[in-house]
């Protein structure tokens, strides 16, 4: 009979699978939409708006704010550790390899924001609606990899590697946008405290300290300081991830590996699904969730802007900067990656909350747009994968 330790190892292995993590996130999102449009709507609103305070810290956040500010910091911690690995020994370690996903991410973000603003201008949307320009600039790693895992059987394995590099660079861009566009009045002292915590984290990594409670304490203090500084607290998660060591320890495991092994199952199995559940609920029966600007702008930004921008970035990188991709990765496979880049969910919902924090109607429309676009780009990517399957040398 299997013991508790064996069961825990099995659960960790299961939650490391992108298909499982993406499925849990989608299931949680579906439950959130159902709860918001059923007799449970009052309970759902009470749950998401319930204030949880931490005495002595000045933290008085709703459940939704805790999920967006605190839980997603762990999501970006894992993403940051993954980026550090890619920069040192992965797809971003070589300049010629790195330029393709980097320019793809830049092109996708620029084109999606441009399409959003163009749709808003064409529809006569006012200035508050245009504040959501950053919503379609994100790619959801878990969601995109889950779609690839489900529908991508037989597709070139290099598609996953390139998609991972693209999505990680996109996360960096999203963090920079959040820091630049949605920061309040910045307090210098708390920001310096957060920076000191990141430095302590890096020192602990260099000394190969593997005592979890020490890292937990440094992370919590750093997160609290960043939150108090006026800069969105999730940014410190990416900073901690980039501070992880990628040097092999005596246990033949890097600090980034430990973060991935320990945190990824719980981020995929709890943090991201809970955020999806509390953030995605839109009351569709009230008429406030209709698809109008900015909802239509979000949809077109993700479904049209992202794939076109990523494809253009790939072309520029390969044609003019001698960018390299995996052998056998041709136009059809690159088209798959470009389509999957339009699967924006987690970070798109976070940016929606930040952009329209004081405009419930616009927020509802943006969330509807994110949901519709995520479904549409998933279907589009699955269709393109059917054509790309088995075609590995098409140019």
C-alpha positions in Angstrom: 0.0 0.0 0.0 1.4 3.4 -1.0 2.3 5.7 1.9 1.8 9.5 2.2 5.3 10.3 0.9 4.7 8.2 -2.3 1.3 9.9 -2.8 2.9 13.3 -2.5 5.6 12.4 -5.1 2.9 11.1 -7.4 0.9 14.4 -7.0 3.9 16.5 -7.7 4.6 14.6 -10.9 1.0 15.0 -12.0 0.9 18.7 -11.3 4.2 19.2 -13.2 2.3 18.2 -16.4 1.3 21.3 -18.4 -1.9 19.5 -19.5 -3.0 19.0 -15.9 -2.1 22.5 -14.8 -3.9 24.1 -17.8 -6.9 21.9 -17.3 -7.2 22.9 -13.6 -6.9 26.5 -14.6 -9.7 26.2 -17.2 -11.9 24.2 -14.8 -11.5 26.9 -12.1 -12.3 29.6 -14.6 -15.4 27.8 -15.8 -16.5 27.4 -12.2 -16.0 31.1 -11.7 -18.2 32.0 -14.7 -20.9 29.6 -13.6 -20.8 30.9 -10.0 -21.1 34.5 -11.2 -24.1 33.7 -13.4 -26.1 31.4 -11.1 -27.9 31.6 -7.8 -24.4 31.4 -6.2 -23.6 34.9 -7.5 -24.1 36.6 -4.1 -21.9 34.1 -2.4 -19.3 34.5 -5.2 -19.2 38.3 -4.9 -19.0 38.0 -1.1 -16.1 35.6 -1.4 -14.1 37.6 -3.9 -14.8 40.9 -2.1 -14.1 39.5 1.4 -11.4 41.6 3.1 -8.6 39.7 4.8 -6.3 41.8 7.0 -2.9 41.0 8.5 -2.6 42.9 11.8 0.4 45.2 12.1 1.2 45.3 8.4 -1.3 47.6 6.9 -2.5 44.9 4.6 -6.2 45.0 4.1 -6.8 43.1 0.8 -9.8 41.4 -0.7 -9.6 37.7 -1.7 -9.3 38.9 -5.3 -6.4 41.2 -4.4 -4.6 38.6 -2.4 -4.9 36.2 -5.4 -3.7 38.9 -7.9 -1.0 40.4 -5.8 0.3 37.5 -3.6 -0.5 34.2 -5.4 0.6 35.5 -8.8 3.9 36.6 -7.3 4.7 32.8 -7.0 3.7 32.4 -10.6 6.2 35.0 -11.6 8.8 33.5 -9.3 8.6 30.2 -11.2 8.6 32.1 -14.5 11.7 34.1 -13.4 13.6 30.9 -12.4 12.6 29.4 -15.8 13.9 32.5 -17.6 17.2 32.3 -15.6 17.6 28.7 -16.7 16.9 29.6 -20.4 19.4 32.5 -20.3 22.2 30.3 -19.0 21.7 26.9 -20.6 18.5 27.0 -22.6 17.0 28.6 -25.7 18.2 32.1 -24.7 21.8 31.1 -24.0 23.0 31.8 -27.6 22.4 35.2 -29.1 21.3 33.7 -32.4 18.8 31.4 -30.7 17.6 34.2 -28.3 16.9 36.8 -30.9 14.1 34.7 -32.4 11.8 34.5 -29.3 12.8 37.9 -28.1 11.8 39.7 -31.4 8.8 37.4 -31.6 7.7 38.5 -28.1 8.4 42.2 -28.9 6.5 42.0 -32.2 3.5 40.3 -30.6 3.2 42.8 -27.8 3.6 45.8 -30.1 1.1 44.5 -32.7 -1.5 43.4 -30.2 -1.4 46.8 -28.4 -1.6 48.5 -31.8 -4.6 46.5 -32.9 -6.3 47.2 -29.6 -5.8 51.0 -29.9 -6.9 50.9 -33.6 -10.1 49.1 -32.8 -10.8 51.5 -30.0 -10.2 54.4 -32.3 -12.4 53.0 -35.0 -15.2 52.3 -32.6 -15.0 55.8 -31.0 -14.1 54.4 -27.6 -13.2 57.0 -25.0 -10.0 57.5 -23.1 -10.8 55.2 -20.2 -11.4 52.3 -22.6 -8.0 52.9 -24.3 -6.3 52.4 -20.9 -6.6 48.6 -21.5 -4.1 48.7 -24.4 -1.7 46.3 -22.4 -4.4 43.6 -21.9 -3.8 41.6 -25.1 0.0 41.9 -24.9 0.4 38.8 -22.7 0.8 35.1 -23.5 -0.2 32.5 -20.9 2.5 29.9 -20.5 0.3 27.3 -18.8 -2.6 27.7 -21.1 -0.6 27.7 -24.3 1.5 24.7 -23.3 -1.7 22.9 -22.3 -3.2 23.5 -25.7 0.0 22.3 -27.3 0.1 19.2 -25.2 -3.5 18.3 -25.9 -3.6 19.1 -29.7 0.0 19.0 -30.6 0.7 15.3 -30.8 3.1 14.7 -33.7 4.2 18.4 -34.0 7.9 19.1 -34.1 9.3 19.1 -30.5 11.1 22.3 -31.2 7.7 24.1 -31.2 7.5 23.6 -27.4 11.0 24.9 -26.8 10.5 28.0 -29.0 7.0 28.6 -27.4 8.5 28.4 -23.9 11.2 31.0 -24.8 8.7 33.3 -26.4 6.2 33.0 -23.4 9.0 33.6 -20.8 10.2 36.7 -22.7 6.6 37.9 -22.9 6.3 37.5 -19.2 9.3 39.8 -18.8 7.6 42.3 -21.1 4.4 42.1 -19.1 6.2 42.7 -15.8 7.9 45.8 -17.3 4.5 47.1 -18.5 2.9 46.5 -15.1 5.8 48.3 -13.4 5.8 51.2 -15.8 2.1 51.7 -16.5 0.4 50.7 -13.3 2.7 51.8 -10.5 1.3 54.3 -8.0 3.3 56.9 -6.1 6.6 55.0 -5.4 8.0 54.9 -1.8 11.8 54.6 -2.0 12.5 53.0 1.4 10.2 50.0 1.0 11.5 49.6 -2.6 15.1 49.5 -1.2 14.0 46.9 1.4 12.6 44.7 -1.4 15.9 45.1 -3.3 17.8 44.0 -0.2 15.6 40.9 0.2 16.3 40.0 -3.5 20.1 40.4 -2.7 19.8 38.2 0.4 17.9 35.6 -1.7 20.8 35.6 -4.3 23.4 35.3 -1.5 21.5 32.3 0.0 21.4 30.7 -3.5 25.1 31.3 -3.9 25.8 29.7 -0.5 23.6 26.7 -1.6 21.3 27.1 1.4 18.4 24.7 1.1 16.4 25.5 4.2 12.9 26.4 2.9 11.7 28.5 5.8 14.5 31.0 5.3 13.5 31.6 1.7 9.9 31.8 2.7 10.6 34.6 5.2 12.8 36.5 2.8 10.1 36.2 0.1 7.3 37.4 2.3 9.2 40.4 3.6 10.3 41.3 0.1 6.8 40.9 -1.2 5.3 43.0 1.6 7.9 45.8 1.0 7.3 45.8 -2.7 3.5 46.0 -2.1 4.0 48.9 0.3 6.3 50.7 -2.2 3.5 51.3 -4.6 4.9 49.1 -7.3 2.8 46.0 -8.1 4.0 43.3 -5.8 4.1 40.5 -8.4 7.2 42.2 -9.9 9.3 41.0 -6.9 8.4 37.4 -7.8 10.2 37.8 -11.2 13.1 39.4 -9.4 13.5 36.5 -6.9 13.3 34.1 -9.8 16.1 35.8 -11.7 18.2 35.8 -8.5 18.1 32.0 -8.4 21.3 30.2 -9.0 21.8 28.1 -12.1 25.1 26.5 -10.9 25.0 22.9 -10.0 25.1 22.3 -6.2 26.6 19.4 -4.3 23.3 17.6 -4.9 23.6 18.1 -8.6 20.6 20.5 -8.6 20.5 24.2 -9.3 18.6 26.7 -7.2 16.3 27.3 -10.2 15.7 23.6 -10.4 14.7 23.5 -6.7 12.3 26.4 -7.2 10.7 24.7 -10.2 10.5 21.3 -8.4 9.0 22.6 -5.2 6.8 25.5 -6.3 5.6 24.6 -9.8 3.1 21.9 -8.7 1.5 24.2 -6.1 1.4 27.2 -8.5 -0.2 25.1 -11.2 -2.5 23.2 -8.8 -3.6 26.0 -6.5 -2.3 29.5 -7.0 -3.2 30.0 -10.7 -6.5 28.1 -10.5 -7.6 30.1 -7.5 -6.7 33.4 -9.2 -8.7 32.2 -12.3 -11.7 31.4 -10.2 -11.9 34.7 -8.3 -10.9 36.9 -11.3 -12.8 35.6 -14.2 -16.3 35.7 -12.9 -18.4 38.1 -15.1 -22.2 38.5 -14.6 -23.2 37.9 -18.2 -26.9 38.3 -17.4 -26.6 42.0 -16.4 -25.7 43.1 -19.9 -22.4 44.6 -18.6 -20.4 41.8 -20.1 -21.4 42.4 -23.8 -18.7 42.3 -26.4 -18.0 45.9 -27.2 -14.9 48.1 -26.9 -12.7 47.2 -25.1 -13.9 43.6 -25.3 -13.7 43.5 -29.1 -10.4 45.2 -29.0 -9.0 42.6 -26.7 -10.3 39.8 -28.9 -8.8 41.2 -32.1 -5.6 42.1 -30.3 -5.0 38.5 -29.2 -6.5 36.7 -32.1 -5.0 38.9 -34.9 -2.4 41.2 -33.4 -0.4 38.6 -31.4 0.0 36.0 -34.2 0.8 38.6 -36.9 3.3 40.4 -34.6 5.0 37.3 -33.5 5.3 36.0 -37.1 6.8 39.3 -38.2 9.3 39.2 -35.3 10.3 35.7 -36.3 10.8 36.8 -39.9 12.9 39.8 -39.0 15.0 37.8 -36.6 15.7 35.0 -39.2 15.9 37.2 -42.3 18.0 40.1 -41.0 19.6 39.1 -37.7 20.6 35.5 -38.6 18.4 34.1 -35.9 18.4 30.3 -35.5 15.7 27.8 -34.6 15.8 24.1 -34.1 16.7 22.0 -37.2 13.5 21.1 -39.1 11.4 23.9 -37.6 9.8 25.4 -40.7 7.2 28.0 -41.6 4.2 25.8 -40.5 5.7 25.1 -37.1 6.6 28.8 -36.6 2.9 29.5 -37.5 1.8 27.2 -34.7 4.0 29.1 -32.1 2.6 32.4 -33.4 -1.0 31.3 -33.0 -0.3 29.9 -29.5 1.2 33.3 -28.6 -2.4 34.7 -28.7 -3.5 32.5 -25.9 -3.5 35.1 -23.2 -5.3 34.4 -19.9 -3.7 34.7 -16.5 -1.6 37.9 -17.0 -4.3 39.3 -19.4 -6.8 39.0 -16.5 -4.4 40.6 -14.1 -3.7 43.5 -16.4 -7.5 43.9 -16.9 -7.9 44.2 -13.1 -5.2 46.9 -13.0 -6.3 48.9 -16.1 -10.0 49.0 -15.1 -9.9 48.8 -11.4 -12.4 51.7 -11.1 -14.5 50.9 -14.2 -16.6 47.8 -13.5 -18.4 47.9 -16.9 -15.1 48.1 -18.8 -13.6 45.4 -16.6 -16.5 43.1 -17.4 -16.1 43.7 -21.1 -12.4 43.1 -21.0 -12.8 39.8 -19.2 -15.3 38.6 -21.7 -12.8 39.6 -24.4 -10.0 37.6 -22.7 -12.3 34.5 -22.4 -13.5 34.6 -26.0 -10.0 35.3 -27.3 -8.4 32.5 -25.3 -11.0 30.0 -26.8 -10.7 31.4 -30.3 -6.8 31.3 -30.4 -6.8 27.8 -28.9 -9.1 26.6 -31.7 -7.0 28.5 -34.3 -3.8 27.0 -33.0 -5.3 23.5 -33.0 -6.3 23.9 -36.7 -2.9 25.1 -37.6 -1.3 22.2 -35.8 -3.3 19.8 -38.0 -1.5 21.2 -41.0 1.9 21.4 -39.3 1.8 17.8 -37.9 4.5 15.8 -39.6 5.7 18.7 -41.8 9.2 19.4 -40.5 11.2 20.7 -43.4 8.9 23.1 -45.1 11.4 26.0 -45.1 
